[in-house]
Amino acid sequence: MNYYQFNAEDLAADDYFKEWVCGPTPETDSFWEAFLRDYPERYYQVEHARQLVVSLEQIEQRPVDTVRIDALWNRIDTSLSGSRIIPAERWLFRSNGWKIAASLLLILGVSWVGRLMFRQPERTLKSFVQPTNDWVETLNEASQVMYIQLSDGSRVIMQKGGRLRYKRHFAATKREVYLTGEAYFDVTKNPKKPFIVYANGLVTKVLGTSFRINAQKGAATVTVDVKSGRVAVYPSQSEQVKDPELKGIVLTPNQKVVFHRDNVKLDKSLVDNPGILLSDQEAESFDFDDASVSRVFNAIEKTYGVTVIYDEDVMKNCTLTLSLNDESLFQKLDVICRVLDAEYKLIDAQIVVYSKGCPVPTPIHSSQRTAMD
């Protein structure tokens, strides 16, 4: 059974899952503990499903006092016998009609009580070996961003509606957090203890860097974009994989990935507005005077940390004289391609420039130069 694909409702309806919740055995405990060790990002779905089963079990076991209910109906019938009721409503207030309507209200009430009961789980999951009070769960219900300082010094800026679950004190070998919603992470560097974010089926693993994750609840995609450092991202696997990172990709600054949850696909590209990665002292000047395209493209690569692919032989005669200090990366590329009668595409977070080349400049002989003078 591929339980990884189950949502909370599917799990709550599964007999093997209900057996574990209502009458756990060493076998079922071992199975579900192993499941959550392998797929910790499914914690919320499993916990929600467990609470559903517990609540429904309690509701079904609640005794019904039929004598008191019949007495209540009799009192209602008596109190209504002398009332003036318009014909259109008369059926509803007869004994059977009232019982049907009240039964519907009772069912709705039981559902409401069940929701309240979900907030008071009686049996915590043992699969997260650490005690519950070692974990902190923060929900940003404010209209502004929330700032969270983690025990290792890492900082999280969480947008409205975001939810973050993390340990008060991280384990010795890794730092794990669970995100729903959008948040920006500035992670303290620690090569011996990777920082791992689980978000809607996507795993983001870093040693120390800054990046943003947008993983809205129920959304079809998850987006990760990188500001600094290197980030490894890979999908959580629905089956045992020895090294799931081999199926992922590595992101560098100004790159992003969109994870499509339905077909477990990763699309890598540049961020919408790539930023300058150099300090003011290191920044390249984009004032060019008869500069070769190789010099121009090298300046772009160094400034934005991107790769520019072009045919050097075809464009060896192309030169540029222009100033592009105030333009964004894509504005720079638009101007350059317009001047050179070229075009560019973004392929796998790389800039690929297509050009027919430039004409060979006509040499000026000395006699022509003298005449021009």
C-alpha positions in Angstrom: 0.0 0.0 0.0 1.5 3.4 -1.1 0.6 5.4 2.0 2.8 8.3 1.0 0.1 9.4 -1.5 -2.7 9.3 1.1 -4.1 12.5 2.5 -5.5 12.7 6.0 -9.0 11.5 5.0 -7.7 8.6 3.1 -5.6 7.5 6.1 -8.5 7.8 8.5 -10.6 5.5 6.3 -7.8 2.9 6.0 -8.4 -0.2 8.2 -4.7 -0.8 8.9 -4.3 2.8 10.0 -7.4 2.6 12.2 -6.1 -0.6 13.8 -2.9 1.2 14.7 -4.7 4.2 16.3 -7.5 2.3 18.1 -5.6 -0.9 19.1 -1.8 -0.5 18.5 0.3 -3.6 18.3 4.1 -4.0 18.2 3.7 -4.7 14.4 1.6 -1.6 13.6 3.7 0.6 15.9 6.8 -0.5 14.1 5.3 0.0 10.7 4.0 3.6 11.2 7.1 4.7 13.2 9.3 3.5 10.3 6.9 5.3 7.8 7.4 8.6 9.6 11.1 8.1 10.0 11.4 7.7 6.2 8.9 10.5 5.4 8.9 13.0 8.2 7.2 15.6 5.9 4.0 13.5 6.2 3.7 14.2 9.9 0.8 16.6 9.6 -1.2 14.3 7.4 -0.7 11.4 9.8 -1.4 13.4 12.9 -4.6 14.9 11.4 -5.8 11.5 10.3 -5.1 10.0 13.8 -7.1 12.8 15.4 -10.0 12.1 13.0 -10.0 8.4 14.0 -9.8 9.2 17.7 -12.6 11.7 17.6 -15.0 9.5 15.5 -14.2 6.6 17.9 -15.2 8.7 20.9 -18.4 9.9 19.2 -19.5 6.3 18.3 -18.9 5.1 21.8 -21.0 7.8 23.4 -24.2 6.3 24.9 -27.6 7.6 23.7 -30.3 8.1 26.3 -33.4 7.4 24.2 -35.8 7.9 27.2 -34.5 11.5 27.8 -34.7 12.3 24.0 -38.3 11.1 23.8 -39.2 13.1 26.9 -37.7 16.1 25.2 -39.7 15.6 22.0 -42.9 15.4 24.2 -42.2 18.6 25.9 -41.5 20.3 22.6 -44.8 19.0 21.1 -46.8 20.1 24.2 -45.3 23.6 24.2 -46.1 24.0 20.5 -49.7 22.6 20.7 -51.2 26.0 21.5 -49.0 28.1 19.2 -50.2 29.7 16.0 -48.2 28.2 13.1 -48.8 29.0 9.4 -49.7 26.0 7.2 -46.4 26.0 5.3 -44.6 25.3 8.5 -47.1 22.9 10.2 -45.4 19.8 8.9 -42.1 20.8 10.3 -43.5 21.2 13.8 -45.4 17.9 13.9 -43.7 15.2 16.0 -42.0 13.3 13.1 -40.9 16.5 11.3 -39.4 18.0 14.4 -37.5 14.8 15.1 -36.0 14.7 11.5 -35.0 18.4 11.7 -33.6 18.1 15.2 -31.7 15.0 14.2 -30.1 16.9 11.4 -29.1 19.6 13.9 -27.8 17.0 16.2 -25.6 15.5 13.5 -24.2 19.0 12.7 -23.6 19.5 16.4 -21.7 16.2 16.7 -19.6 17.3 13.7 -18.8 20.6 15.4 -18.0 18.8 18.7 -15.7 16.5 16.7 -13.8 19.5 15.4 -13.3 20.7 18.9 -12.1 17.3 20.0 -9.4 17.4 17.3 -7.6 20.0 19.3 -7.1 17.7 22.2 -5.3 14.6 20.9 -5.1 11.9 23.6 -2.2 9.9 22.2 0.8 11.6 20.7 2.7 10.0 17.8 5.7 8.0 19.0 7.4 8.2 15.6 9.0 11.5 16.5 11.2 10.1 19.2 11.6 13.4 20.9 9.0 14.5 23.5 6.3 16.8 22.2 7.4 19.7 24.3 10.8 19.7 22.5 9.0 20.9 19.4 7.7 24.4 18.7 5.0 25.2 16.2 4.5 28.8 15.2 1.6 30.1 13.1 1.7 33.7 11.8 -1.9 35.0 12.0 -0.8 38.6 12.0 -1.1 40.9 9.0 2.7 41.5 8.9 5.7 39.2 8.6 6.9 37.3 11.7 10.6 37.0 12.7 11.8 33.8 14.2 15.2 33.2 15.7 16.2 29.5 15.9 18.5 28.0 18.4 21.5 27.7 16.0 21.3 31.4 15.2 19.4 31.0 11.9 16.7 33.5 11.2 13.3 32.9 9.5 11.0 35.7 8.2 7.6 34.1 7.8 4.8 35.6 5.8 1.2 35.9 7.0 -0.5 32.5 7.2 2.8 30.6 7.4 3.3 27.7 9.8 6.8 26.6 11.0 7.5 23.5 13.2 11.0 23.2 14.6 12.9 22.0 17.6 13.8 24.1 20.6 17.3 22.6 20.3 18.4 20.9 17.1 19.8 17.3 17.0 23.5 16.7 16.9 23.7 15.7 13.2 21.0 17.8 11.5 18.7 20.7 11.8 15.1 20.0 10.6 12.1 22.3 10.2 8.7 21.8 8.6 7.1 24.7 6.6 3.7 25.4 5.3 3.3 28.8 3.6 6.0 31.3 2.6 9.2 32.1 4.5 12.7 33.5 3.9 15.5 31.6 5.6 18.9 33.0 6.6 20.8 29.9 7.8 23.8 29.9 10.0 26.6 28.0 8.3 27.5 24.6 9.8 29.1 22.0 7.5 28.7 19.3 10.1 25.0 19.8 10.6 22.9 20.4 7.4 19.7 22.5 7.6 16.7 20.7 6.1 13.3 22.1 5.3 10.3 19.9 4.5 7.6 21.7 2.6 4.7 20.0 0.7 6.7 17.1 -0.6 9.8 19.0 -1.4 13.0 18.8 0.6 15.5 21.7 0.7 18.9 20.9 2.2 21.7 23.5 2.9 24.7 24.0 5.0 24.5 27.7 5.4 22.8 30.2 3.0 19.8 32.4 2.4 16.8 31.4 0.4 13.0 31.6 0.1 10.4 28.9 0.0 6.8 29.3 -1.0 4.8 26.2 -0.1 1.1 27.2 0.3 -1.2 24.6 1.8 -3.0 22.7 -1.0 -1.1 24.4 -3.8 0.0 22.4 -6.9 3.6 23.8 -6.8 6.4 24.6 -4.4 9.0 27.3 -5.2 12.5 27.7 -3.8 14.7 30.7 -4.9 18.2 31.3 -3.7 19.8 34.5 -2.7 23.2 33.3 -1.5 25.1 30.0 -1.2 24.2 26.6 -2.6 20.9 24.7 -2.0 20.1 21.1 -2.8 16.4 20.4 -3.5 14.8 17.0 -4.1 11.3 15.5 -3.9 10.3 13.3 -1.1 10.1 9.8 -2.5 7.1 7.6 -2.5 9.3 4.5 -2.2 12.6 3.8 -0.5 15.5 5.4 -2.3 19.0 5.0 -1.0 20.1 8.5 -1.9 17.1 10.8 -2.8 19.4 13.7 -3.5 20.6 12.1 -6.7 17.1 12.8 -8.1 17.3 16.5 -7.1 19.1 19.6 -8.4 21.5 22.1 -7.0 20.6 25.8 -7.0 23.0 28.7 -6.8 22.3 32.5 -6.3 19.7 34.0 -8.6 18.3 30.5 -9.4 15.0 29.0 -8.5 13.1 25.7 -8.8 9.4 25.1 -9.2 8.3 21.7 -7.9 5.1 20.3 -9.5 3.6 18.0 -6.9 1.2 16.2 -9.3 3.9 14.7 -11.5 6.9 15.1 -9.1 8.7 17.3 -11.6 11.4 20.0 -10.9 11.8 23.0 -13.2 14.9 25.1 -12.8 15.2 28.7 -14.0 16.4 32.1 -13.0 14.5 34.2 -10.4 12.2 36.8 -11.7 14.5 39.7 -10.9 18.2 38.5 -10.5 20.2 40.7 -8.1 23.8 41.9 -8.3 26.0 39.5 -6.3 29.0 41.8 -6.0 29.9 44.5 -3.5 30.1 48.1 -4.7 33.9 47.8 -4.8 33.8 44.6 -6.9 30.9 45.6 -9.1 31.6 45.6 -12.9 31.1 48.8 -14.9 28.6 48.4 -17.7 30.0 51.4 -19.7 31.3 49.9 -22.9 33.1 51.5 -25.8 33.6 49.3 -28.8 33.7 46.3 -26.4 33.7 42.7 -27.7 30.6 40.6 -26.8 32.9 38.3 -24.8 33.8 41.2 -22.5 30.1 42.2 -22.1 28.9 38.7 -21.4 31.7 38.0 -19.0 30.7 41.1 -17.0 27.1 39.8 -16.9 28.2 36.4 -15.7 30.4 37.8 -13.0 27.8 40.4 -11.8 24.8 38.1 -11.6 26.3 34.6 -11.2 24.7 33.3 -14.4 26.0 31.4 -17.4 25.8 33.0 -20.8 26.0 30.6 -23.7 26.7 31.9 -27.2 28.7 30.9 -30.3 32.0 32.7 -30.0 32.9 32.1 -33.7 29.7 33.5 -35.0 29.8 36.6 -32.8 33.5 37.2 -32.9 33.1 40.4 -34.9 30.3 41.9 -32.8 31.2 44.9 -30.6 29.1 47.2 -28.4 29.2 50.8 -27.4 26.6 51.6 -24.8 26.0 52.3 -21.1 23.9 49.8 -19.0 24.7 50.6 -15.4 21.1 51.3 -14.3 19.2 48.5 -16.1 18.2 45.2 -14.6 19.7 41.9 -16.0 16.8 41.3 -18.4 16.7 44.9 -19.5 20.5 44.7 -20.2 19.9 41.5 -22.3 17.0 43.1 -24.2 19.1 46.1 -25.2 22.2 44.0 -26.1 20.1 41.7 -28.3 18.3 44.6 -30.0 21.6 46.3 -30.9 23.1 43.0 -32.2 19.9 41.8 -33.9 20.0 38.7 -31.7 17.7 37.0 -29.2 18.1 35.1 -26.0 16.2 32.3 -24.1 16.4 31.1 -20.5 17.1 27.3 -20.5 17.8 25.5 -17.3 18.7 28.7 -15.5 21.2 29.6 -18.3 21.1 32.5 -20.8 21.4 31.2 -24.3 22.0 33.9 -27.0 21.2 33.2 -30.6 22.8 35.4 -33.3 23.5 35.4 -37.0 26.8 37.2 -36.3 28.0 40.7 -37.3 29.6 41.8 -40.5 33.3 42.1 -40.7 34.3 45.8 -40.2 35.6 47.4 -43.4 39.3 48.3 -43.0 40.1 52.0 -43.5 43.2 52.5 -45.7 45.7 55.2 -45.0 44.7 57.2 -48.1 41.0 57.1 -47.0 42.0 58.1 -43.4 44.0 61.1 -44.8 41.0 62.2 -46.9 38.7 61.9 -44.0 41.0 64.0 -41.9 
